[in-house]
Amino acid sequence: MPIYEGVLFLSNKIRERFALFLILNLADYCTTACIILSDGVEVMPIARGFIELYGLTGLFFHKLFIAGGIGYLCRNMSDKLWYVLNWAFTLIVMWNSTQLAILLLGVT
């Protein structure tokens, strides 16, 4: 691997894990935005602060920079840790999707 380890010079395996991580964070943003637009609330205090200050655009950039930063810092983690990290975000997206379905169906 080259001395410079920018995203373009990472191995295919690392790029795939990183891409999945970013895609899951984008799905998290999309489901969160749908919940908020359907009169739901963001429960994470920092993300809620970005929404209050900058709206959904602020939330998008918050998620983008946090996800990019965490993904880049974790680029050399073991396969097992990447597996856990990506499954954690998969569960977050599933939770958001469930909450969105409950909110839209009016189930209480």
Stockholm file with secondary structure:
# STOCKHOLM 1.0

chainA/1-108         MPIYEGVLFLSNKIRERFALFLILNLADYCTTACIILSDGVEVMPIARGFIELYGLTGLFFHKLFIAGGIGYLCRNMSDKLWYVLNWAFTLIVMWNSTQLAILLLGVT
#=GR chainA/1-108 SS CCSSCCGGGSCHHHHHHHHHHHHHHHHHHHHHHHHHHTTCCCCSHHHHHHHHHHHHHHHHHHHHHHHHHHHHHTTTCCHHHHHHHHHHHHHHHHHHHHHHHHHHHTCC
#=GC SS_cons         CCSSCCGGGSCHHHHHHHHHHHHHHHHHHHHHHHHHHTTCCCCSHHHHHHHHHHHHHHHHHHHHHHHHHHHHHTTTCCHHHHHHHHHHHHHHHHHHHHHHHHHHHTCC
//
